[in-house]
Amino acid sequence: MAVPGDPGAPPELQYPRWMIGWMSGIDFPPWFWIKNTGLFWPLLGLALMSPLALRGRTRLIIAPFSLVFLAANLARFQPWDWDNSKLLVFWYMASAVAVGAVLVRLARAHLVGAIVAAVIWLSLVASGVLSLLQFLPPQGPAYAWFSDEDLQLAAQVRRLTPPRAVFVTGPEPNNPISGLAGRPLVMGYPGWLWSQAINYAQREADIARIYHGVPEAIGLLRQYHVDYIVIGPTERTVFQPDANYFDAQFRLVLHTPHYDIYAVH
């Protein structure tokens, strides 16, 4: 089921929309898929159209997943066209059973067949392996999604604040308040809101006004039922909030080396 996005979002973010060939661009779609999956499609066709490796009932179970593939190559179901990959993964997982059956049948037929099956299998997984190797240590970068301070901050937030307390924070995907402490935010990461075609422009502007300490900031905090305000590295970088304003207006309830959390009430 595809749920249409926010009617207030720009037209280009509305979905579902026709998108023939998915992300094939200037490539002819069949050639695009041959380039990206290699022998997977020919082997899948062989598995589904002949009794070589699968019984009829099994083929009937797996074949309808090709309709998912067809749908994902005709329309996009999210504003971000890459998100069709979330549908294609179901097609690929089911189809991999059929392709694997062909390779097993080939490997059991003869020694030469086993060698051919092994080479084909290596060709099917090599692109994924090679693409991941560039990100693995030591040559790849290391990413820390949450720091030790984030973990400690989240633990204190869980201990000191009610589960339904609403927080206003900056725009970051790895937010310790929502991601670790499980507290609701006035607005989450804009990239995820955009990918769901949610019109977040007004909330984004209002959050900026809160952090800038404009005269109507108190009214906005009441409007969004905010209980706590977070000032951390992201908020300082994005909004440059005036610490003196927040110290004068609100009560500091939690302080760590890089975070200050104020109670609104």
Backbone as JSON, one array per atom type, in Angstrom:
{
  "sequence": "MAVPGDPGAPPELQYPRWMIGWMSGIDFPPWFWIKNTGLFWPLLGLALMSPLALRGRTRLIIAPFSLVFLAANLARFQPWDWDNSKLLVFWYMASAVAVGAVLVRLARAHLVGAIVAAVIWLSLVASGVLSLLQFLPPQGPAYAWFSDEDLQLAAQVRRLTPPRAVFVTGPEPNNPISGLAGRPLVMGYPGWLWSQAINYAQREADIARIYHGVPEAIGLLRQYHVDYIVIGPTERTVFQPDANYFDAQFRLVLHTPHYDIYAVH",
  "N": [[0.85, -1.19, 0.0], [0.62, 2.14, -0.91], [0.9, 5.17, 0.64], [-0.28, 8.31, 0.03], [1.62, 11.39, 0.09], [2.02, 14.38, 2.15], [-0.44, 16.72, 1.32], [0.25, 19.37, 1.24], [2.87, 19.48, 0.47], [5.49, 20.25, -1.96], [4.79, 19.84, -5.53], [6.66, 18.14, -6.8], [7.34, 16.38, -4.84], [5.2, 14.78, -4.4], [3.58, 11.61, -4.37], [2.24, 8.34, -5.2], [4.18, 8.43, -8.29], [4.67, 8.3, -11.84], [7.59, 6.67, -13.02], [9.38, 5.55, -15.17], [11.51, 2.86, -15.62], [12.92, 3.17, -13.3], [15.87, 4.1, -11.78], [17.38, 4.14, -14.07], [18.15, 6.11, -15.82], [19.89, 7.37, -18.57], [20.35, 4.92, -19.59], [19.16, 2.0, -21.3], [16.5, 0.34, -19.81], [16.54, -2.66, -19.46], [19.29, -3.14, -19.95], [20.41, -1.6, -17.93], [19.69, -3.13, -15.68], [21.01, -5.51, -16.22], [23.62, -4.63, -16.03], [23.7, -4.04, -13.32], [22.95, -6.32, -11.95], [24.11, -8.46, -13.19], [24.37, -11.83, -14.07], [22.09, -12.5, -12.76], [19.38, -11.96, -13.54], [19.06, -13.48, -16.05], [19.42, -16.09, -14.95], [17.33, -16.15, -13.14], [15.13, -16.01, -14.85], [15.46, -18.47, -16.14], [15.03, -20.19, -13.98], [12.36, -19.68, -13.3], [10.91, -20.22, -15.58], [11.27, -22.78, -16.32], [11.3, -26.29, -15.34], [13.75, -26.92, -14.32], [15.15, -26.48, -11.87], [13.33, -25.94, -9.86], [10.26, -27.0, -8.38], [6.89, -26.93, -9.67], [5.01, -25.76, -7.86], [6.63, -24.29, -6.15], [7.72, -22.46, -7.93], [5.41, -21.03, -8.57], [4.97, -19.74, -6.19], [7.17, -18.03, -5.95], [7.28, -16.56, -8.34], [5.29, -14.37, -8.41], [6.61, -12.31, -7.05], [8.02, -10.98, -8.93], [6.27, -9.12, -9.89], [6.45, -7.12, -8.06], [8.98, -6.15, -8.66], [8.41, -5.18, -11.24], [6.52, -3.15, -10.65], [8.13, -1.4, -9.17], [9.73, -0.47, -11.15], [8.14, 1.04, -12.68], [6.88, 3.09, -11.3], [7.44, 5.54, -8.72], [7.36, 5.31, -5.2], [7.85, 6.86, -3.09], [9.02, 10.19, -2.21], [11.81, 10.29, -2.61], [13.51, 8.77, -5.09], [15.29, 6.65, -4.78], [14.28, 5.22, -2.68], [12.65, 3.24, -3.66], [14.13, 1.0, -3.59], [13.56, -0.22, -1.22], [11.34, -1.69, -1.76], [12.27, -3.31, -3.8], [14.02, -4.99, -2.52], [12.5, -7.04, -1.45], [11.67, -8.4, -3.73], [14.2, -9.23, -4.6], [15.15, -10.88, -2.52], [13.32, -13.02, -2.54], [13.65, -13.91, -5.17], [16.29, -14.66, -5.14], [16.23, -17.15, -3.98], [15.3, -18.76, -6.07], [17.36, -18.38, -7.98], [19.52, -19.38, -6.53], [18.74, -22.04, -6.37], [19.04, -22.89, -9.0], [21.82, -22.69, -9.29], [22.65, -24.59, -7.41], [21.59, -26.92, -8.55], [23.08, -26.98, -10.89], [25.66, -27.25, -9.82], [25.56, -29.79, -8.71], [25.34, -31.43, -10.83], [27.69, -32.02, -12.3], [31.28, -32.08, -12.17], [32.47, -30.04, -13.66], [30.23, -28.43, -13.87], [29.98, -27.69, -11.18], [32.2, -26.06, -10.89], [31.58, -24.02, -12.68], [29.23, -23.06, -11.5], [30.27, -22.1, -9.1], [31.9, -20.01, -10.03], [29.97, -18.34, -11.18], [28.45, -17.73, -8.89], [30.39, -16.29, -7.42], [30.65, -14.11, -9.12], [28.18, -12.93, -8.76], [28.16, -12.02, -6.14], [30.41, -10.5, -5.95], [30.4, -7.74, -6.63], [28.98, -6.53, -4.55], [30.62, -7.22, -2.36], [33.06, -5.97, -3.06], [32.25, -3.3, -3.1], [31.73, -2.85, -0.43], [34.18, -3.28, 0.77], [35.69, -0.97, 0.53], [34.83, 0.61, 2.56], [35.53, -0.58, 4.89], [37.67, -0.92, 7.81], [41.29, -1.13, 7.48], [41.29, 0.99, 5.66], [38.92, 2.33, 5.3], [36.7, 4.95, 6.56], [35.93, 5.58, 10.04], [32.93, 5.54, 11.88], [31.17, 7.08, 14.46], [28.16, 6.65, 15.83], [26.83, 7.37, 18.18], [28.17, 9.06, 20.97], [30.04, 8.44, 24.05], [29.24, 10.38, 25.83], [26.73, 11.03, 24.77], [25.35, 8.67, 25.36], [25.37, 8.71, 28.15], [23.98, 11.08, 28.6], [21.44, 10.45, 27.53], [20.65, 8.44, 29.3], [20.34, 9.91, 31.66], [18.31, 11.65, 30.87], [16.2, 9.85, 30.52], [15.88, 9.13, 33.17], [15.22, 11.51, 34.49], [13.09, 12.78, 33.21], [9.61, 12.74, 32.16], [8.14, 10.02, 30.23], [6.58, 10.97, 28.06], [7.39, 13.55, 27.67], [7.99, 16.46, 25.75], [10.51, 17.48, 23.53], [12.5, 20.12, 22.19], [14.84, 20.22, 19.66], [17.89, 20.33, 17.69], [18.42, 19.79, 14.08], [19.29, 16.7, 13.48], [20.3, 13.44, 12.44], [21.23, 11.48, 14.2], [20.11, 11.76, 16.88], [20.39, 11.94, 20.32], [18.3, 12.29, 22.13], [15.86, 11.44, 21.01], [16.7, 9.06, 19.73], [18.03, 7.51, 21.69], [17.04, 8.1, 24.27], [14.35, 7.99, 23.77], [12.41, 10.01, 23.7], [9.76, 12.17, 22.55], [10.04, 14.54, 19.83], [9.73, 17.98, 18.77], [10.29, 18.31, 16.09], [11.74, 16.02, 13.9], [14.58, 14.65, 12.12], [15.19, 16.51, 9.22], [15.78, 15.34, 6.71], [14.57, 12.81, 6.73], [11.93, 13.5, 7.06], [11.49, 14.86, 4.67], [11.79, 12.73, 2.87], [9.46, 11.41, 3.29], [7.61, 13.05, 2.26], [6.57, 15.03, 3.94], [5.42, 18.14, 4.94], [7.4, 20.25, 6.43], [8.22, 22.83, 6.74], [7.16, 25.05, 8.18], [7.38, 24.28, 10.9], [10.14, 23.97, 11.05], [10.98, 26.62, 10.67], [9.8, 27.78, 12.93], [11.15, 26.5, 15.03], [13.71, 27.53, 14.68], [13.19, 30.19, 15.34], [12.58, 29.92, 18.02], [15.07, 29.16, 19.09], [16.5, 31.42, 18.49], [15.48, 33.16, 20.26], [13.34, 34.99, 19.93], [10.67, 37.46, 20.49], [8.19, 36.09, 20.35], [8.82, 33.53, 21.08], [8.15, 32.21, 23.48], [5.39, 31.87, 23.19], [5.4, 30.11, 21.01], [6.59, 27.87, 22.13], [4.57, 27.1, 23.89], [2.59, 26.56, 22.01], [3.54, 24.26, 20.72], [3.62, 22.55, 22.82], [5.95, 22.18, 24.34], [8.26, 20.76, 26.58], [10.96, 20.63, 27.26], [14.09, 22.13, 26.35], [16.82, 21.61, 24.26], [20.22, 22.34, 24.12], [22.88, 21.71, 22.36], [25.83, 20.46, 20.62], [24.93, 20.42, 17.85], [22.77, 22.25, 17.88], [24.07, 24.6, 18.65], [25.75, 24.98, 16.47], [23.99, 25.23, 14.27], [22.01, 27.14, 15.02], [23.18, 29.11, 16.66], [22.46, 29.89, 19.45], [21.59, 32.28, 22.06], [23.07, 32.01, 25.01], [22.73, 33.45, 27.37], [20.11, 34.37, 27.19], [18.58, 32.0, 27.45], [19.41, 31.12, 29.95], [18.31, 33.11, 31.51], [15.57, 32.88, 31.03], [14.74, 30.23, 31.45], [14.9, 27.19, 33.41], [17.83, 25.49, 34.13], [18.21, 22.1, 33.87], [19.76, 19.95, 33.32], [23.12, 19.28, 32.72], [25.95, 18.68, 30.77], [29.32, 18.16, 29.51], [28.97, 19.07, 26.82], [26.3, 19.58, 26.46], [23.31, 21.35, 27.3], [20.28, 21.26, 29.01], [17.15, 22.66, 29.24], [14.32, 23.28, 31.31], [11.05, 24.04, 30.36], [8.76, 24.65, 31.81]],
  "CA": [[0.0, 0.0, 0.0], [1.34, 3.4, -0.98], [0.12, 6.23, 1.26], [0.14, 9.6, -0.54], [2.28, 12.29, 1.02], [1.34, 15.59, 2.62], [-0.93, 17.52, 0.19], [0.89, 20.67, 1.22], [4.25, 19.39, -0.02], [5.63, 20.65, -3.37], [4.34, 18.81, -6.48], [7.68, 17.15, -7.13], [7.46, 15.43, -3.74], [4.0, 13.97, -4.31], [3.75, 10.23, -4.82], [3.11, 7.74, -6.24], [4.34, 9.1, -9.59], [5.3, 7.47, -12.86], [9.04, 6.77, -13.13], [9.69, 4.38, -16.0], [12.92, 2.45, -15.6], [13.48, 3.52, -12.0], [17.02, 5.0, -11.82], [18.22, 3.74, -15.21], [18.68, 7.3, -16.48], [20.01, 7.29, -20.03], [20.5, 3.5, -19.97], [17.99, 1.19, -21.61], [16.26, -0.36, -18.53], [17.1, -4.02, -19.34], [20.74, -3.07, -19.86], [20.67, -1.08, -16.6], [19.6, -4.22, -14.71], [22.1, -6.46, -16.49], [24.84, -4.04, -15.47], [23.64, -4.0, -11.86], [22.73, -7.64, -11.35], [24.88, -9.49, -13.88], [23.65, -13.01, -14.55], [20.96, -12.79, -11.87], [18.12, -11.98, -14.3], [18.97, -14.68, -16.89], [19.24, -17.28, -14.12], [15.99, -16.09, -12.58], [14.22, -16.41, -15.92], [15.6, -19.91, -16.32], [14.43, -20.88, -12.83], [10.91, -19.5, -13.26], [10.25, -20.66, -16.82], [11.53, -24.2, -16.59], [11.33, -27.12, -14.13], [15.13, -27.37, -14.15], [15.63, -26.46, -10.48], [12.25, -25.75, -8.89], [8.98, -27.61, -8.69], [5.89, -25.97, -10.12], [4.41, -25.03, -6.75], [7.61, -23.32, -5.67], [7.79, -21.39, -8.92], [4.2, -20.24, -8.44], [5.11, -18.91, -4.99], [8.22, -17.04, -6.15], [7.06, -15.74, -9.54], [4.6, -13.09, -8.21], [7.5, -11.26, -6.57], [8.45, -10.21, -10.1], [5.36, -7.99, -10.03], [7.04, -6.06, -7.23], [10.04, -5.6, -9.48], [7.78, -4.41, -12.31], [5.94, -1.94, -10.09], [9.2, -0.49, -8.77], [10.33, 0.08, -12.36], [7.13, 1.86, -13.36], [6.49, 4.25, -10.5], [8.13, 5.72, -7.45], [6.39, 5.27, -4.12], [8.31, 7.83, -2.09], [9.62, 11.34, -2.91], [13.18, 9.95, -2.99], [13.38, 7.62, -5.98], [16.09, 5.53, -4.29], [13.52, 4.44, -1.7], [12.06, 2.05, -4.3], [14.96, -0.14, -3.23], [12.92, -0.9, -0.09], [10.45, -2.67, -2.37], [13.04, -4.25, -4.62], [14.71, -5.97, -1.68], [11.62, -8.21, -1.31], [11.82, -9.15, -4.98], [15.53, -9.83, -4.69], [15.27, -11.97, -1.54], [12.57, -14.18, -3.03], [14.24, -14.39, -6.42], [17.57, -15.29, -4.84], [15.96, -18.57, -3.73], [15.24, -19.41, -7.37], [18.69, -18.37, -8.58], [20.33, -20.32, -5.77], [18.35, -23.41, -6.74], [19.67, -23.18, -10.29], [23.24, -22.91, -9.07], [22.8, -25.88, -6.72], [21.34, -27.97, -9.55], [24.24, -27.01, -11.78], [26.83, -27.75, -9.09], [25.4, -31.23, -8.44], [25.26, -32.19, -12.09], [28.99, -32.46, -12.82], [32.39, -31.32, -11.61], [32.56, -28.78, -14.43], [29.09, -27.63, -13.44], [30.27, -27.13, -9.87], [33.15, -24.96, -11.08], [30.83, -22.93, -13.32], [28.32, -22.5, -10.49], [31.07, -21.32, -8.15], [32.31, -18.77, -10.69], [28.78, -17.5, -11.3], [28.14, -17.24, -7.55], [31.36, -15.25, -7.09], [30.34, -12.91, -9.9], [26.96, -12.31, -8.24], [28.4, -11.38, -4.85], [31.65, -9.73, -5.97], [30.18, -6.29, -6.66], [28.64, -6.11, -3.19], [31.81, -7.35, -1.51], [34.02, -4.93, -3.4], [31.74, -1.98, -2.72], [31.82, -2.72, 1.02], [35.57, -3.3, 1.22], [36.25, 0.38, 0.59], [34.4, 1.27, 3.79], [35.99, -1.33, 6.06], [39.02, -0.58, 8.28], [41.81, 0.17, 7.93], [41.24, 2.04, 4.67], [37.65, 3.05, 5.37], [36.52, 5.82, 7.73], [35.2, 5.04, 11.19], [31.82, 6.41, 12.24], [30.58, 6.9, 15.79], [26.79, 7.16, 15.74], [26.61, 8.03, 19.46], [29.35, 9.13, 21.83], [29.81, 8.06, 25.45], [28.47, 11.46, 26.44], [25.35, 10.86, 24.32], [24.78, 7.55, 26.11], [25.14, 9.15, 29.53], [22.93, 12.09, 28.54], [20.17, 9.77, 27.33], [20.31, 7.75, 30.54], [19.86, 10.92, 32.61], [17.02, 12.13, 30.37], [15.21, 8.82, 30.87], [15.69, 9.11, 34.62], [14.74, 12.78, 35.04], [11.95, 13.35, 32.49], [8.52, 11.79, 31.87], [8.27, 9.39, 28.9], [5.89, 11.72, 27.01], [7.89, 14.92, 27.62], [8.32, 16.9, 24.39], [11.77, 18.2, 23.46], [12.87, 20.82, 20.96], [16.26, 20.0, 19.43], [18.35, 20.66, 16.35], [18.16, 18.8, 13.03], [20.35, 15.72, 13.31], [19.75, 12.08, 12.36], [21.66, 10.7, 15.36], [19.72, 12.57, 18.03], [20.33, 11.07, 21.5], [17.05, 12.46, 22.86], [14.86, 10.53, 20.42], [17.28, 7.78, 19.36], [18.45, 6.73, 22.85], [16.14, 8.31, 25.41], [12.99, 7.66, 23.36], [11.49, 11.11, 23.96], [9.26, 12.81, 21.33], [10.6, 15.82, 19.45], [8.86, 18.85, 17.98], [10.57, 17.96, 14.7], [12.88, 15.14, 13.74], [15.57, 14.94, 11.09], [14.51, 16.97, 8.0], [15.96, 14.43, 5.57], [13.58, 11.74, 6.8], [10.62, 14.12, 6.81], [11.42, 15.11, 3.23], [11.62, 11.48, 2.14], [8.07, 10.98, 3.47], [6.79, 14.13, 1.7], [5.92, 15.78, 5.01], [5.7, 19.57, 4.83], [7.92, 20.61, 7.74], [8.82, 24.16, 6.63], [6.72, 25.94, 9.26], [8.0, 23.85, 12.16], [11.57, 24.27, 10.98], [11.13, 28.05, 10.9], [9.43, 28.08, 14.32], [12.24, 26.05, 15.9], [14.79, 28.52, 14.55], [12.77, 31.38, 16.08], [12.72, 29.6, 19.44], [16.48, 29.2, 19.47], [16.97, 32.8, 18.36], [14.96, 33.92, 21.38], [12.48, 36.1, 19.49], [9.62, 37.73, 21.48], [7.1, 35.11, 20.3], [9.35, 32.19, 21.36], [7.38, 31.59, 24.57], [4.13, 31.43, 22.61], [5.66, 28.93, 20.17], [6.81, 26.73, 23.03], [3.24, 26.66, 24.35], [1.86, 26.01, 20.85], [4.02, 22.91, 20.44], [3.58, 21.78, 24.08], [7.34, 21.83, 24.61], [8.63, 20.64, 27.99], [12.39, 20.82, 27.45], [14.88, 22.66, 25.23], [18.18, 21.06, 24.24], [21.26, 23.12, 23.44], [24.06, 20.88, 22.24], [26.71, 20.83, 19.5], [24.18, 20.72, 16.63], [21.99, 23.48, 18.08], [25.0, 25.75, 18.65], [26.27, 25.17, 15.11], [22.93, 25.62, 13.34], [21.2, 28.29, 15.43], [23.94, 30.06, 17.47], [21.56, 30.44, 20.46], [22.14, 33.16, 23.08], [23.01, 31.28, 26.28], [22.22, 34.34, 28.41], [18.65, 34.4, 27.08], [18.02, 30.76, 27.98], [19.67, 31.11, 31.39], [17.4, 34.05, 32.15], [14.17, 32.52, 30.81], [14.38, 28.86, 31.78], [15.67, 26.53, 34.46], [18.76, 24.46, 33.64], [17.94, 20.87, 34.63], [20.75, 18.92, 33.0], [24.32, 19.86, 32.1], [27.1, 17.82, 30.5], [30.34, 19.0, 28.87], [28.57, 19.65, 25.55], [24.84, 19.74, 26.38], [22.5, 21.98, 28.33], [18.86, 21.02, 28.81], [16.36, 23.58, 30.04], [12.9, 22.99, 31.5], [10.24, 25.18, 29.93], [7.77, 24.98, 32.84]],
  "C": [[0.88, 1.24, 0.0], [0.44, 4.49, -0.41], [0.59, 7.56, 0.69], [0.71, 10.52, 0.52], [1.41, 13.47, 1.41], [0.86, 16.41, 1.42], [-0.29, 18.89, 0.11], [2.32, 20.66, 0.72], [4.32, 19.82, -1.49], [5.24, 19.51, -4.31], [5.38, 17.73, -6.75], [7.88, 16.12, -6.02], [6.21, 14.57, -3.58], [4.25, 12.58, -4.89], [2.48, 9.47, -4.55], [3.08, 8.53, -7.55], [4.99, 8.13, -10.56], [6.8, 7.73, -12.89], [9.53, 5.53, -13.87], [11.19, 4.09, -15.96], [13.64, 2.74, -14.31], [14.66, 4.47, -12.17], [17.95, 4.7, -12.99], [18.79, 4.94, -15.95], [18.71, 7.16, -17.98], [20.16, 5.85, -20.51], [19.14, 2.91, -20.35], [17.73, 0.31, -20.38], [16.77, -1.78, -18.45], [18.62, -4.02, -19.2], [21.17, -2.55, -18.48], [20.68, -2.22, -15.57], [20.64, -5.3, -14.96], [23.4, -5.93, -15.9], [24.86, -4.15, -13.95], [23.44, -5.36, -11.21], [23.46, -8.76, -12.07], [24.0, -10.61, -14.4], [22.4, -13.34, -13.73], [19.66, -12.91, -12.65], [18.03, -13.18, -15.24], [18.74, -15.96, -16.09], [17.85, -17.31, -13.5], [14.95, -16.51, -13.63], [14.25, -17.9, -16.17], [14.89, -20.68, -15.2], [12.91, -20.82, -12.87], [10.2, -20.09, -14.47], [10.48, -22.13, -17.14], [11.54, -24.97, -15.28], [12.74, -27.59, -13.79], [15.52, -27.48, -12.68], [14.52, -26.39, -9.45], [10.99, -26.48, -9.34], [7.96, -26.51, -9.03], [5.3, -25.14, -9.0], [5.37, -23.96, -6.24], [7.73, -22.15, -6.63], [6.57, -20.47, -8.81], [4.25, -19.32, -7.22], [6.08, -17.76, -5.24], [7.91, -16.08, -7.29], [6.34, -14.42, -9.26], [5.47, -11.96, -7.66], [8.04, -10.43, -7.73], [7.52, -9.04, -10.37], [5.83, -6.82, -9.18], [8.14, -5.36, -8.0], [9.45, -4.71, -10.58], [7.22, -3.11, -11.78], [7.01, -0.92, -9.73], [9.92, 0.11, -9.96], [9.35, 0.91, -13.17], [6.78, 3.13, -12.61], [7.38, 4.35, -9.28], [7.07, 5.87, -6.36], [6.8, 6.1, -2.92], [8.88, 9.03, -2.86], [11.04, 11.06, -3.4], [13.13, 8.68, -3.82], [14.19, 6.42, -5.5], [15.31, 4.65, -3.33], [12.74, 3.29, -2.34], [12.88, 0.8, -4.0], [14.37, -0.91, -2.05], [11.89, -1.91, -0.57], [11.24, -3.75, -3.1], [13.74, -5.3, -3.77], [13.84, -7.21, -1.48], [11.66, -9.07, -2.57], [13.15, -9.89, -5.0], [15.67, -11.01, -3.73], [14.53, -13.21, -2.01], [13.22, -14.78, -4.27], [15.58, -15.08, -6.19], [17.4, -16.77, -4.52], [15.96, -19.34, -5.04], [16.61, -19.48, -8.03], [19.61, -19.34, -7.85], [20.01, -21.76, -6.11], [18.97, -23.82, -8.06], [21.15, -23.5, -10.1], [23.5, -24.24, -8.35], [22.59, -27.03, -7.7], [22.53, -28.12, -10.49], [25.44, -27.62, -11.09], [26.75, -29.26, -8.86], [25.43, -32.07, -9.7], [26.6, -32.78, -12.49], [30.07, -31.61, -12.16], [32.55, -29.99, -12.33], [31.42, -27.85, -14.03], [29.32, -26.98, -12.09], [31.21, -25.94, -9.98], [32.42, -23.74, -11.69], [29.9, -22.26, -12.31], [29.07, -21.63, -9.49], [31.49, -19.98, -8.75], [31.13, -17.81, -10.81], [28.42, -16.9, -9.94], [29.1, -16.12, -7.15], [31.06, -13.96, -7.86], [29.12, -12.18, -9.35], [27.19, -11.57, -6.92], [29.61, -10.45, -4.87], [31.41, -8.23, -5.91], [29.83, -5.77, -5.27], [29.82, -6.16, -2.25], [32.79, -6.22, -1.78], [33.56, -3.55, -2.98], [31.84, -1.77, -1.21], [33.25, -2.65, 1.51], [36.14, -1.9, 1.37], [35.87, 1.11, 1.87], [34.89, 0.57, 5.05], [37.37, -0.87, 6.5], [40.03, -1.53, 7.66], [41.63, 1.3, 6.91], [39.97, 2.89, 4.74], [37.56, 3.93, 6.6], [35.75, 5.11, 8.82], [34.12, 6.04, 11.59], [31.34, 6.06, 13.64], [29.19, 7.52, 15.75], [26.41, 7.9, 17.03], [27.89, 7.98, 20.28], [29.02, 8.62, 23.23], [28.99, 9.12, 26.16], [26.99, 11.37, 26.04], [24.65, 9.76, 25.12], [24.44, 7.97, 27.54], [24.02, 10.18, 29.58], [21.56, 11.42, 28.42], [19.72, 9.06, 28.59], [19.75, 8.73, 31.57], [18.51, 11.48, 32.18], [15.92, 11.13, 30.71], [14.89, 8.83, 32.36], [14.97, 10.36, 35.13], [13.48, 13.32, 34.38], [10.88, 12.31, 32.24], [8.65, 11.22, 30.47], [7.64, 10.21, 27.77], [6.33, 13.18, 26.94], [8.36, 15.27, 26.22], [9.57, 17.78, 24.42], [11.86, 18.97, 22.14], [14.39, 20.72, 20.83], [16.62, 20.46, 18.02], [18.12, 19.53, 15.37], [19.32, 17.83, 12.83], [19.76, 14.32, 13.28], [20.07, 11.23, 13.59], [21.39, 11.5, 16.63], [19.6, 11.69, 19.27], [19.01, 11.17, 22.26], [15.98, 11.51, 22.32], [15.44, 9.14, 20.21], [17.65, 6.91, 20.55], [17.5, 6.87, 24.03], [14.69, 8.02, 25.06], [11.98, 8.75, 23.64], [11.04, 11.74, 22.64], [9.86, 14.18, 21.11], [9.55, 16.66, 18.72], [9.05, 18.56, 16.5], [11.81, 17.1, 14.64], [13.8, 15.59, 12.63], [14.89, 15.34, 9.78], [14.64, 16.02, 6.82], [14.94, 13.31, 5.55], [12.18, 12.29, 6.58], [10.43, 14.38, 5.32], [11.15, 13.82, 2.46], [10.23, 10.91, 2.31], [7.09, 12.03, 2.95], [5.98, 14.86, 2.77], [6.36, 17.25, 4.92], [6.11, 20.09, 6.22], [8.44, 22.05, 7.79], [8.43, 25.06, 7.8], [7.35, 25.56, 10.58], [9.49, 24.17, 12.18], [11.82, 25.74, 11.26], [10.82, 28.42, 12.35], [10.52, 27.64, 15.29], [13.4, 27.03, 15.85], [14.44, 29.78, 15.36], [12.88, 31.13, 17.59], [14.17, 29.73, 19.87], [17.08, 30.6, 19.34], [16.4, 33.7, 19.45], [14.1, 35.11, 21.0], [11.35, 36.3, 20.5], [8.51, 36.67, 21.51], [7.57, 33.69, 20.63], [8.54, 31.49, 22.45], [6.05, 31.07, 24.05], [4.3, 30.19, 21.74], [5.9, 27.69, 21.03], [5.48, 26.2, 23.57], [2.48, 25.99, 23.21], [2.25, 24.56, 20.59], [4.11, 22.04, 21.7], [4.98, 21.3, 24.47], [7.58, 21.8, 26.12], [10.09, 20.96, 28.24], [13.04, 21.34, 26.16], [16.3, 22.14, 25.35], [19.09, 22.03, 23.5], [22.54, 22.28, 23.5], [24.9, 21.31, 21.05], [25.95, 21.2, 18.23], [23.43, 22.03, 16.76], [22.9, 24.71, 18.05], [25.53, 26.03, 17.25], [25.2, 25.74, 14.19], [22.28, 26.94, 13.72], [21.98, 29.39, 16.16], [23.06, 30.69, 18.56], [22.3, 31.29, 21.5], [21.99, 32.47, 24.44], [22.44, 32.15, 27.39], [20.69, 34.39, 28.39], [18.03, 33.16, 27.73], [18.26, 30.64, 29.48], [18.69, 32.0, 32.14], [15.95, 33.59, 32.1], [13.78, 31.17, 31.38], [15.32, 28.3, 32.84], [16.54, 25.43, 33.86], [18.58, 23.21, 34.5], [19.0, 19.79, 34.38], [21.91, 19.56, 32.26], [25.38, 18.78, 31.96], [28.15, 18.69, 29.79], [29.87, 19.68, 27.58], [27.07, 19.9, 25.43], [24.31, 20.51, 27.58], [21.04, 21.71, 28.0], [18.08, 21.87, 29.79], [14.92, 23.1, 30.13], [12.1, 24.22, 31.14], [9.3, 25.61, 31.04], [8.43, 25.07, 34.21]]
}
